[in-house]
Amino acid sequence: MKKTFSILFLCLGVWVFSQQVESFTTIFNDKISIRALEIYGNKVWYSGTDSKFGFVDLKNKENQKQLILSDQKLQFRTLAQDKNSFYAINIESPAYFFKINKKDLRSETVFTDTAKTAFYDALHFVNDQLAYTFSDADKSNMLKLAVYRKGTWGMLKNNVPLNSGEAAFAASNTNIASTKKYLWIATGGKSSRILRLNFKTEEIEIFNTTFIQGESSQGMYSIDFYGDQFGIAVGGDYTKQEENINNIATSNDAGRTWQIQASGKNAGYTTCVKIKPGSNGKEIISVGDRHISYSSDFGKTWAKISDEKGFFVCSWVDKSTIVFAGKDRISVMKLKF
């Protein structure tokens, strides 16, 4: 009986994942590297290399537009939005904070960080009045956050020290997540930890993890939370993409402790993770340079559902549609449940 049940369960699992991808369609091509996405007005908005910013319509891919935000050929790996505008920050110094009006797409520089060490890895809006962006530290090795409060950018004063070699990865603009109560930042490199900001007390706590770390290429690359308690982190080592040990972890206590999941049993290095809307954290999509993977049990087990390569970032459009972007293209996957 047990053997029969096991075989039936295995067959069912194979059937579920083999039937999951209904379609996979490329809707945009260009010579560009894209690591940041936003969904607005039934369009996919992106920022990327060579100062490029633009959109492609999800219903009509012929409806697309691209702007060049600067003649300096900046590299954008961040993109976020509030009710009226998009915001993008280039990597490297000087870091220009661009604001793009949603109505007329006119852009302006609203803040500049001239520090030689400026390198902004992720930009995240908590709500229309509050946003945070995380940069590599300067020589003091203190936590460096820029904060947007009610229309104005400035640096957040804090006394949080980072470990030597601790930074973050501008891989998909997703090493920051938030709920109404907390903001989380995932670090990586020689030390991979979770920084948690309590909005009510404005206290920042730091939690150690057993995530792969120790080398500059290792650590958490992306996090997502569903509610104040459940979170997931993914990453690995971009120099050894097939390795899959200690590169996925979940938390059930608001990021305080993390449990390694599927170690040695996943598709390897992963740059972006997103929880399916309305799933309570149970269903999750992830993407790496060499795979797209899916979990239907809170990140405990994973199935590779596509061998598509060259994608770095993903975002749910609705409960059955996911958009992916990366090297030279944007594509849309339809899932069948």
Helices and strands as residue ranges (DSSP letters): H 2-18, E 21-40, E 43-48, E 52-57, E 64-68, E 80-81, E 85-89, E 95-101, E 107-113, E 120-127, E 130-135, E 144-149, E 152-155, E 166-167, E 176-178, E 182-186, E 188-189, E 193-198, E 204-208, E 218-226, E 230-237, E 248-251, E 259-260, E 272-275, E 284-288, E 291-295, E 303-306, E 311-318, E 321-335
